[in-house]
Amino acid sequence: NAPPTFTLSRGVVAVPEAPVVLTRVVPNFASDIRAGPDSERGICAANEGQNCVNQTVVFVVDYVTVSELFTVLPSIDAWGTLRFAAAPSQSGSARVYVRAEDDGGTDPSS
């Protein structure tokens, strides 16, 4: 099972310092999300262009360098949307380490 691949469209998301919690939603932060190569997904002959193996991709945040900058830690959903809430009256920068995982899929013909 080859690992999923993805592209981060932006490496930096800036949030101004504010006295209140600032919630951010950044659509398409991750794009080109693929659950392994086409050969692994198994293109069906009967349904040309459709995947035989349905693999689900999830993003896992492994580490946030300065977690106190957030009231809700960053997360990326299966569609690539980044979500987080910045802590009030905080300033600084944080590095977020994220990876994608797939579940290995299921074969609907079995």
N, C-alpha and C positions, 0 to 999 in steps of 0.2 A: 504494500500500500504506500504509494508515493505521497509525500506531504502536500497539502493544499498550497496554492500560491495566491498572492494578492499584491496590489500596488497601493502605496499610500500617496494620495493626491497632494497632501500638504504635510510638511514636516513640523510646522509651527502653528499653533492657534493662540493668538494673543487675547487676553482678557484684561480690561482696565481695572485698576484697583477701585473698589467701591465699598461703602459701609454696609452693604447688604449682600446676601448670597446671590451670585449670578449663575444661572443655569444656562448651559450652552448645548445646542444640538447642531452638529455639523454633518449634513447629509453628504454621502459619497466621499467620506474621508478615506475609506478603503474602497478600491474598485478592482475590476478584473479578477474577481474572486473565483477561483477554480479549485474544485475538489480533486486534484490530481490530473494527470494527462488524459487525453481522449482515449488512448489505448486501454487505460485502466477503467475508465467509465464505461467502456464497451458500447459503441454505437450499434444499435439494433438494426439488422438488415430489413426487418419488416416495417420498422418505424424510422426510416432513415433520418438521421439528425437528432434523434431523441436518445437520451441516456437509458441504458439497460439497468445500470447500477445507480441507485439514488443515494448519494452521499450527502450528508448534512455537514456544513462547515460552521464552526463556532470560533469566536475569537477569545483568547485567554490573555488577560493582563497579568504578566508574571511579576512585575515590579514597578513601583512608582518611587522615584528618588526623593521627592519632598512631598509626602502625602498630606502634610498639614496645610498645604495650599488648597485642599479640596474638602468640601463637606460631603460630596458624593464623588467617589473615585471614578476616573475615566473608564468607559467601557465602549466596545464596538459591537453592534448587533450583526446578525447574519447578512444584512443588506449593506453593511459598510458605514452605518451612521455612528458617529462618535457622540457620546453623551457624557457630561460631567457637570458638577456644580462647584464653582470656585468659592473658597471661603471668604467671608467678608473681611475687609481691612487687611488683606495680605498682599504681599508683592514678592516676586521672585520667579524662578523658572524651575520646571521639573522635567525630567525625562521619564517617558512611559515606555516600558518594554512590553510588546505585544506579539503574540504568535497565533497562527490559525491551526486548528485541528479539524480532522474529519472523523466520522464514526465508522469508516470502512465500507459503509453502504449495505444495501440489501438487494438481492436479485429477485425481481418480481416474477420470474419464470419458474422459481423453485417452490 
